[in-house]
Amino acid sequence: MALHFLLESSSDAAIGDLVSLTGAEAKHAAVVRRLRVGEAVTVGDGAGVWLTGVAEEVSPSRVDVRVSERSADPAPTPRLVLVQALAKGDRDELAVQAACELGVDEIVPWQASRSISRWEGAKAVKGRERWATIVREAAKQAHRAWVPEVAAPASTADLVKRASSERVLLLDPSATTRLSELHPDGRDLVLVVGPEGGISDDELKKLSDAGAERVLLGDTVLRTSTAGPAAIAVLSVALGRW
């Protein structure tokens, strides 16, 4: 499989055009991936455009690719959204990385009441940027035409608002409805994963009262780092993506 790289912005390149990778992406291609002139590559803009071509010039500051094929993938619908509660260590980051590789379309950091990690002020900006970097690299590794968006950190009140227009699913070990029994109805699926201590009773009530559904992933209780990706896999089958 050809190496895949991402442009810094959207592309309207046509067959025969030359597109260029610059900055960190060019350095990564030339130094880390050891791309060579004449090697076939694919290039995407993260917004559906997919280009196939051959490297004509390779340096740490610039990589030029001559386009031989072009396609444009429509945005997935309905969308899969992961609301990932902030967690200690790198557990939330592991969830974000795996969910992106498995096909999630949007990731929302959630400051849950039981989250040990707290994003406030500058830390919130830095945290979101960190997650966006993880998502970009995971999307590139998985050869995804669309790079998922990392939304601004959400509060429980924000999730309550989403429940009015989207199908919000709460992973809850005490639920009686299995996620595998879910029948998609065309609405975006917003999967909510709690932190290490789980979703609090107060949060469950507020979200349930707003229309969110409690769902059971399985008979075992997974870590916050694995619950989301496992659920994304189940939902991908239900949506016919896999």
C-alpha positions in Angstrom: 0.0 0.0 0.0 1.3 3.5 -0.9 2.3 5.9 1.8 -0.4 8.4 2.6 0.1 12.1 3.5 -2.1 15.1 4.2 -2.1 18.6 2.7 -2.4 21.6 5.0 -5.5 22.8 3.3 -8.3 21.7 0.9 -7.3 20.9 -2.7 -8.8 21.5 -6.1 -5.9 19.8 -7.9 -6.7 17.9 -11.1 -5.0 15.0 -12.9 -1.6 16.2 -14.1 -1.3 19.0 -11.6 1.5 19.2 -9.1 0.7 19.3 -5.4 3.2 20.1 -2.6 3.7 19.0 0.9 5.5 21.5 3.1 6.4 22.1 6.7 6.2 19.2 9.2 4.4 16.9 6.7 7.3 17.3 4.1 9.9 16.6 6.8 8.0 13.6 8.0 7.7 12.2 4.4 11.4 12.8 3.6 13.1 12.1 6.9 10.9 9.7 8.8 9.1 7.8 6.0 12.1 8.0 3.7 10.0 8.8 0.6 12.0 8.6 -2.6 11.5 10.3 -6.0 9.5 8.0 -8.3 7.6 6.4 -5.4 3.8 6.2 -5.6 1.9 8.0 -2.8 -1.6 9.1 -1.9 -2.4 12.6 -0.7 -5.6 13.8 1.0 -6.9 17.1 2.2 -8.8 15.6 5.1 -12.1 16.8 3.6 -12.9 14.0 1.1 -10.4 14.7 -1.7 -8.1 11.8 -2.4 -5.2 12.1 -4.8 -2.9 9.4 -6.2 0.4 10.3 -7.7 4.2 10.0 -7.9 6.8 11.9 -6.0 8.8 14.1 -8.3 10.9 16.0 -5.8 11.6 15.1 -2.2 13.3 17.3 0.4 12.7 17.9 4.2 11.2 21.3 3.2 9.1 20.4 0.2 7.7 17.3 -1.5 6.1 17.6 -4.9 3.7 15.0 -6.2 2.3 14.7 -9.7 -1.3 13.8 -9.6 -2.4 10.8 -11.7 -5.8 10.0 -10.2 -8.4 12.1 -8.2 -11.5 11.1 -6.3 -13.8 12.8 -3.8 -15.5 10.9 -1.0 -18.8 12.3 0.4 -18.9 13.0 4.1 -20.2 9.9 6.0 -23.9 10.1 7.1 -25.2 9.5 9.6 -22.2 10.6 11.6 -20.6 8.7 14.4 -19.6 11.0 17.3 -17.6 10.0 20.3 -18.0 12.1 23.5 -15.0 11.0 25.5 -14.8 12.0 29.1 -11.4 13.4 30.2 -9.4 10.7 32.0 -6.1 10.5 33.9 -2.8 9.6 32.3 -3.2 8.9 28.6 -6.3 6.8 28.7 -8.5 9.4 26.9 -5.8 9.9 24.3 -5.7 6.1 23.6 -9.5 6.1 23.2 -9.3 9.1 20.7 -6.5 7.4 18.7 -8.3 4.1 18.3 -11.7 5.6 17.7 -10.3 7.7 14.8 -8.7 4.6 13.3 -12.0 2.8 13.6 -14.0 5.5 11.8 -15.4 8.0 14.2 -16.4 11.3 12.5 -16.2 13.8 15.4 -14.7 13.7 18.9 -15.9 15.8 21.8 -13.9 16.2 25.0 -16.2 16.0 28.0 -15.5 17.5 31.4 -17.5 14.9 33.3 -18.2 15.4 37.0 -16.0 12.4 37.9 -13.1 13.3 35.5 -9.9 13.5 37.4 -8.2 15.4 34.6 -9.5 19.0 34.4 -9.2 21.3 31.3 -9.3 24.9 32.3 -8.0 28.0 30.6 -4.9 27.5 28.6 -4.9 23.8 29.4 -8.2 23.4 27.5 -6.7 25.0 24.4 -3.6 22.9 24.7 -5.6 19.7 25.3 -7.8 20.2 22.3 -4.7 20.8 20.1 -3.1 17.7 21.4 -6.2 15.6 20.6 -6.4 17.2 17.1 -2.8 16.1 16.5 -3.5 12.6 17.6 -6.6 12.5 15.4 -4.7 13.8 12.3 -1.9 11.2 12.7 -4.4 8.4 13.3 -6.4 9.4 10.3 -3.3 9.4 8.1 -2.2 6.0 9.4 -5.7 4.6 8.7 -5.8 6.2 5.2 -9.0 8.1 5.9 -10.4 10.5 3.3 -12.0 12.6 6.1 -10.1 13.7 9.2 -12.5 13.8 12.2 -13.2 17.2 13.9 -12.1 17.7 17.5 -14.8 19.9 19.0 -14.4 22.3 21.9 -14.7 20.8 25.4 -18.3 20.2 26.3 -20.2 20.3 29.5 -23.1 18.1 30.5 -25.4 21.0 29.6 -24.0 21.0 26.1 -24.7 17.3 25.8 -28.3 17.8 27.0 -28.7 20.2 24.1 -27.4 17.7 21.6 -29.9 15.1 22.8 -32.7 17.2 21.4 -31.6 16.8 17.7 -29.2 13.8 17.7 -29.4 10.3 19.0 -27.3 10.3 22.2 -26.2 6.9 23.5 -24.9 6.6 27.1 -22.6 3.6 27.8 -24.0 2.4 31.1 -23.1 -1.0 32.7 -26.6 -1.0 34.4 -28.5 -0.6 31.1 -30.7 -3.4 29.9 -30.7 -2.6 26.2 -27.6 -3.9 24.4 -25.8 -1.6 22.0 -25.7 -4.5 19.5 -29.6 -4.4 19.4 -29.6 -0.8 18.3 -31.5 0.1 15.0 -30.1 3.3 13.4 -32.8 5.8 12.4 -30.8 8.2 10.3 -29.9 10.6 13.0 -26.2 11.1 14.0 -25.2 8.7 16.7 -23.5 10.4 19.7 -21.8 7.9 21.9 -21.0 9.1 25.5 -18.2 7.4 27.4 -17.6 8.3 31.1 -14.3 8.6 32.9 -12.7 6.0 35.2 -15.5 6.4 37.8 -18.3 6.2 35.2 -21.1 8.6 34.4 -22.6 9.9 37.6 -26.3 9.3 38.5 -27.0 13.0 38.2 -25.5 13.1 34.7 -27.4 10.0 33.7 -30.7 11.5 34.9 -30.1 14.8 33.1 -29.2 13.2 29.9 -31.9 10.5 30.0 -34.5 13.2 30.7 -33.3 15.0 27.6 -33.9 11.9 25.5 -30.5 10.1 25.7 -30.7 6.3 25.7 -28.8 4.1 28.1 -27.1 1.2 26.3 -25.0 -1.8 27.5 -21.9 -2.7 25.6 -21.4 -6.2 27.0 -21.3 -8.3 30.2 -17.9 -6.9 31.2 -16.9 -3.4 32.2 -14.3 -1.9 29.9 -11.8 0.8 30.7 -12.6 4.3 29.4 -9.7 3.8 27.0 -11.3 0.8 25.3 -15.1 1.3 25.8 -15.4 4.0 23.1 -13.5 2.2 20.4 -15.3 -1.1 21.1 -18.6 0.7 20.8 -17.6 2.5 17.6 -16.9 -1.0 16.1 -20.3 -2.2 17.0 -22.0 0.9 15.6 -20.0 0.6 12.4 -21.4 -2.8 11.8 -25.0 -1.5 12.5 -24.5 1.3 10.0 -23.2 -1.0 7.3 -19.8 0.6 7.2 -18.1 -2.7 7.9 
